[in-house]
Amino acid sequence: MREYRHTPVLVAEVITYLKCREGGTFVDATVGEGGHTREILRASKKNRVIGIDWDQEMLARAKERVTEYADRVTLRHDTFSHLPDILQTVGVKEVDGLLFDLGVSTVHFQEAKRGFSLLLDGPLDMRMDTRKTITAFDIVNHRPLKEIEKIIRRYGEERWAGRIAAAIGRERQHGEIKTTGVLAEIVARAIPQRYHTTRVHPATKTFQALRIAVNEELQEIEEALAVAPFLLKQGGRIGVISFHSLEDRIVKENFKRLEKTCVCPPTFPQCACGGREQVLKIITKRPLTPGSDELRDNPRARSAKMRVAERAESAQEGSP
């Protein structure tokens, strides 16, 4: 097996669009293995980075990767929805840039014990933060089948959610579903063979849905994007890298909402709300995507999309 080497996505775009060469204080809200953090620190000797991750193992990897910049980086084990509190504890009021890379680290899929992988048989866990109490095992074995169907349909956008939930229900009659391998097989059998492809495992969408549900990922993104823009200095920028349509939709809608100065319903012939101050100015009208060179070197980047917005000059300090 080829040795795994961590390669952060859209690095050039992050450095350019977040204006990292100008020097400042940046937040890497999903520090992971520290790839983006390291590149931001390298971009200017004046840069400081506050790195956040809810996975203790990832933080340990990040710490090792940025050792040479230890005096300019602060790492915190927490969720990015707690960003205001984190900045307060490190004595920072506003920052020059915010980065959210919503992708799941390849490392998670290479360790069977974490329960993310379809191909490595392990316990049904899927927790990013092992301090959480709810696991994929709990959802699969103890939630009502209608709820399981809803999770798979909503978070996995899986057309066969009903059949999959029914198959899980039948299996539960014979005992608990304990491992990823068993669950992957149940899901694969529930989906008609003619819809199987050689490129994507039939249980991929179901596993994505369970991971999102276990970690409350979409709620985390919503909560973070509701407060993060207000932590930017005027002219500071926020960049969000997403990997599937559910994430990208949330980012797009939040950026558009914070760019608007009128909150009247679209059916109103003229503004009746009196207007409000613009919080963000969208920089990327269309999301940035990897170029051919990056895709050749890092095929895992193929679904990455980055949206960038800037704190509007007219915006006042404060919280939403």
KAJO-V204120 format. One record per pair of residues at least 6 apart in sequence whose C-alpha atoms are under 6 Angstrom apart, sorted by the first residue. I is the first residue (numbers start at 1). J is the second residue. D is the distance in whole Angstrom. If there is no record, write none. Layout:
I|J|D, I|J|D
This chain:
8|35|5, 9|301|6, 18|97|6, 18|237|6, 21|43|5, 21|44|5, 23|44|6, 23|46|5, 23|47|5, 24|47|5, 24|96|6, 25|47|6, 25|48|5, 25|49|6, 25|95|5, 25|96|5, 26|49|5, 26|95|6, 26|96|6, 26|97|5, 26|98|6, 27|49|6, 27|50|5, 27|51|6, 27|98|5, 28|51|5, 28|99|5, 29|51|6, 29|52|5, 29|80|6, 29|99|6, 29|100|5, 30|52|6, 30|53|5, 30|100|6, 30|101|6, 31|51|5, 31|52|5, 31|53|6, 32|58|5, 33|58|5, 33|61|5, 33|62|4, 34|62|4, 38|66|6, 41|47|6, 48|72|5, 48|73|6, 49|73|5, 50|73|6, 50|74|5, 50|75|6, 51|75|5, 52|75|6, 52|76|5, 52|77|6, 53|77|5, 53|78|6, 54|77|5, 54|78|5, 54|79|5, 54|129|5, 55|128|5, 55|129|5, 81|220|6, 81|223|6, 81|224|4, 94|231|5, 94|232|5, 94|233|6, 95|232|5, 95|233|6, 96|232|6, 96|233|6, 96|236|5, 97|236|5, 97|237|5, 97|238|6, 98|238|5, 99|238|6, 99|239|5, 99|240|6, 100|240|5, 101|240|6, 101|241|5, 102|241|6, 102|242|5, 109|116|5, 109|117|5, 112|120|5, 112|121|6, 112|122|5, 113|122|5, 114|125|6, 114|126|6, 115|122|5, 115|123|5, 115|124|5, 115|125|5, 115|126|5, 116|126|5, 121|180|5, 121|181|5, 122|179|5, 122|180|6, 123|179|5, 124|136|5, 124|137|5, 124|179|5, 124|180|5, 125|135|5, 125|136|5, 126|211|6, 135|214|6, 145|165|6, 149|161|5, 149|162|6, 149|165|5, 152|161|6, 152|206|6, 152|209|5, 153|161|5, 155|209|4, 156|205|5, 156|206|6, 156|208|6, 156|209|4, 163|190|6, 164|187|6, 164|190|5, 184|203|6, 187|203|6, 188|202|5, 188|203|6, 196|202|6, 230|319|6, 234|311|5, 234|313|5, 235|310|6, 235|311|5, 236|310|6, 236|311|5, 237|309|6, 237|310|4, 238|308|6, 238|309|5, 239|307|6, 239|308|4, 240|306|5, 240|307|5, 241|305|5, 241|306|4, 242|248|6, 242|304|6, 242|305|5, 243|303|5, 243|304|5, 258|279|5, 258|280|5, 259|278|5, 259|279|6, 259|280|5, 259|281|5, 261|275|5, 261|276|5, 261|277|6, 261|278|5, 262|275|5, 279|311|6, 279|312|5, 279|315|5, 280|310|5, 280|311|5, 280|312|5, 281|309|5, 281|310|5, 281|312|6, 282|309|4, 283|308|5, 283|309|5, 284|307|6, 284|308|6, 287|305|6, 287|306|5, 287|307|5, 288|305|6, 288|306|5, 289|305|5
